[in-house]
Amino acid sequence: MNGRTALSIALSVVGLAAVVAGIHQELLEFRPVYDATVETGWGGPLNHEERLLARVAVVGVLGVVASLRWRRGALGAVAASGVVLFYAAKAVGHYAADGSLYTGFSVAGGDAGRFVLGAEPYWLVLGAACLLAGGVARLSTGRNRTASTTVPADADAGIN
C-alpha cells in the first residue's frame, strides 16, 4: 500500500467520522444575547434521514476500500459525498425558507437579526469533502500498484 492509497482511506474514514459527528449535532443553535451560551432544544433520538446519512458515509468508506481491488469502487465515495452535500443543502435551504434559522436580537440602533446555523451542516460538508477527496484520490491512483509492471532487463536476455 502506497502513501496515496493510505491517504485516500484515511480521508474517507475522517469523512465518515465527520458525518457521524454532524448527525449527532443539532441543526439550529439559539444564542441568547444576554448570556452568550448555546442552548439547543433537540435532544431526541436520530431520525431516519440521519441514520441514512451514516449508512451512506459507510458506503463511501467501503467504496474506497473496494477500490483497492476494483478502481470503480471509488465512485461509491464520490456518490456518497454528493448525497451528503445534497442533504446538508436541502436541510439548510428548508429551514432558511421557513425562517426558523433567522433569530432576532436588539442592538443600540434598533432591532437586528441574522441566520444562525448549528454545527451539523458544517460537519456534514466537511465529511462530504473528505469522502470526495478520498474517492478522487483513489480514482486517480487506480489499482494498488504493488506488482511491477516493467520487465526486468535480464528477463528477455534468453529470448531471441
Residue, then its C-alpha position, 0 to 999 in steps of 0.5 A: m500500500n502506497g502513501r496515496t492509497a493510505l491517504s485516500i482511506a484515511l480521508s474517507v474514514v475522517g469523512l465518515a467520522a465527520v458525518v457521524a459527528g454532524i448527525h449527532q449535532e443539532l441543526l439550529e443553535f439559539r444564542p441568547v444575547y444576554d448570556a452568550t451560551v448555546e442552548t439547543g432544544w433537540g435532544g431526541p433520538l436520530n431520525h431516519e434521514e440521519r441514520l441514512l446519512a451514516r449508512v451512506a458515509v459507510v458506503g463511501v468508506l467501503g467504496v474506497v476500500a473496494s477500490l483497492r481491488w476494483r478502481r470503480g469502487a471509488l465512485g461509491a465515495v464520490a456518490a456518497s459525498g454528493v448525497v451528503l452535500f445534497y442533504a446538508a443543502k436541502a436541510v439548510g435551504h428548508y429551514a432558511a425558507d421557513g425562517s426558523l434559522y433567522t433569530g432576532f436580537s436588539v442592538a443600540g440602533g434598533d432591532a437586528g437579526r441574522f441566520v444562525l446555523g448549528a454545527e451539523p451542516y458544517w460537519l456534514v460538508l466537511g465529511a462530504a469533502c473528505l469522502l470526495a477527496g478520498g474517492v478522487a484520490r483513489l480514482s486517480t491512483g487506480r489499482n494498488r500498484t504493488a506488482s511491477t509492471t516493467v520487465p526486468a532487463d535480464a528477463d528477455a536476455g534468453i529470448n531471441 
